[in-house]
Amino acid sequence: MTTRYEDITETTGMPVTDEAADMLATRYSVAADIGSRARVLELGCAAGQGLGLIAARARFTVGGDYSAALLASAQRHYGTRIPLVQLSAEMLPFSDRSFDVVLFFEATYYVPDMEKAFGEIARVLAPDGTVMFVNANPERPDFIRSPHSTHYHTADEFRRALSARGFDVDTEGSFPVAAPASGALRVRAHILRLVRQGLEALHLVPRTLKGRARLKRLLYGKLRLVPPELSPGFGTVSPRTRIGGDSASPDGFKVLYITGRKRA
């Protein structure tokens, strides 16, 4: 059966929690900084919510995704403002050294062969180019995998894969898995974690984000709708903390930020 990625992707009109809104705002704020005055490719751009923020500062921007339905949604909003390309990360339709920055956010775990994709990303990057991956952290205590996913890379797996291809790698975590200060909030957080884990163990987690949104309304209350294009004030930008080695432990964060810079 063909995977409908539009059912499992945060796309236009999708209800999200305040924290999920902050996660969107954070990764595209960072992307806009990294892509400033650069040639930028976003892989897995989906319906393109972050493309406008990136393009406002980049030299030029291209959005690419596997899903024709998601790209059609982006096309309806952006028109001719930003080039959009249907593609597979395992075989990019671009010449060598075409981009200064490649972004790949919350989608690598759907790629059947990320080893090929890592190689393709290295190929299309300029000699001093930068790649950034942002992914849910599979080492967090209450991690739940997305339906149809193949493999979630840990921070160490990203580091090894990129280092082998000539990148210097920084690994960071964001959105700490922290216990709330008050006793009542700690109890609520513990109950929510048990509910999440129980639903996952019983295979009762909805397989679409719309289904998950209904569940989140019961657990978290009112949700926010994802707009067709993020504005700078859509959410709060969260700080990032270096992880691994003598730094913070990866399992203390919900989101991984992996930055690879090509060695000259």
Secondary structure, DSSP 8 states (H G I E B T S, - for coil): ----GGGSS--TT-EE-HHHHHHHHHHHHHHHHHTTTSEEEEET-TT-TTHHHHHTTSSEEEEEES-HHHHHHHHHHHTTSS-EEE-BTTB--S-TT-EEEEEEES-GGG-S-HHHHHHHHHHHEEEEEEEEEEEE-TTSTT----TT------HHHHHHHHHTTTEEEEEEEEEE----SSHHHHHHHHHHHHHHHHHHHTT-S-SSHHHHHHHHHHHH---EE--SS--TTSS----EEEBSTTSB-GGGEEEEEEEEEE--
